[in-house]
Amino acid sequence: MSTYETAETKYITVKDITFAYRLFGNENDTNPLVFNQHFRANIDRWDPQLINSIAVTRPVLLIDNSGVGRSTGEIPLTYTEWAANIISVVEALKIPKVDVLGHSMGGFVAQMMALNAPHLVRKVILAGTGPSYGEGVEAGSSAVLSQLAGAETEEEAKAAVVRSFFSLGEKTQQAGQEWWARVKAARKDQKGYLGPEATQRQLAAAGNYFDPEKRAEGSYDRLGEIKQPVFIANGSNDIVIPTVNSWVMFQKIPNAELHLFPDSGHGFLDEYPVEFAKLINAFLDK
């Protein structure tokens, strides 16, 4: 069985865009779990402990959206288009049904996938994310976002991500350093974080998602339409996408459950990768 470290990168062309993907794990009859990545990151930036703890039980599908990592094309300016890209890849691979996980911005995509392709999406996992503009939704720290967006070197990216994804205590910051080391050691020839132009396109997509004048295009007013079982998880103090937004989704999605990890933030899934994987596997196996 292939693992996160050994899975082959493959390519598929859909509508003139060539998408990079990795499909691996336990080749049983369960639905593949599709992962949607966070701001500026690609399929080389997942935590191997998290991914392997899930892949041992079911197939895992990692996809670089258009304009990200090894995929061609431009980054779309709406998450509806991001979701449409992932849906088109799944359909091109002739996979009849998938489960979907999204972290951070990837969670915005996962919501739109569930809403716009209910025939394809069986269950949804929303990690460290939130809905679009609406009552009760809180914005994250603008200073933190600026640091994440402005990091130009690998060391600057490491400092910004570890400081914003993990609580500031000595133990949790050490956990962040260990996570970064795991990711960097997992695969050779890794793609780095997005450059300035592509980063600005991702920020523009976020701007559209949270624009009050484009509220109808987002997820907030449609959360009640999500009929799939949904597992919402976050850290107890997320400063990137505030934890209260997880509570807002929990209240508005009919068939949702919520789990908060203690003394953790946006990167809770990298601080508790094995524990989170167990919860994911249990949720998907219900």
Buried (B, 14 or more C-beta within 10 A) or exposed (E): EBBBEEBEBEEBEBEEBBBBBBBBBBEEEBBBBBBBBBBBBBBBBBBBBBBBBBBBBBBBBBBBBBBBBBBBBEBBBBBBBBBBBBBBBBEBBEBEEBBBBBBBBBBBBBBBBBBBBEEBBBBBBBBBBBBBBBEEBEEBEEEBBEBBBEBEEEEBBBBBBBBBBBBEEEEBBEBBEBBBEBBEEBBEEBBBBBEEEBBEBBBBBBEBBBEEEBBEBBBBBBBEEBEBBBBBBBBEBBBBBBBEBBBBBBEBBEEBEBBBBEBBBBBBBBBBBEBBBBBBBEBBEE
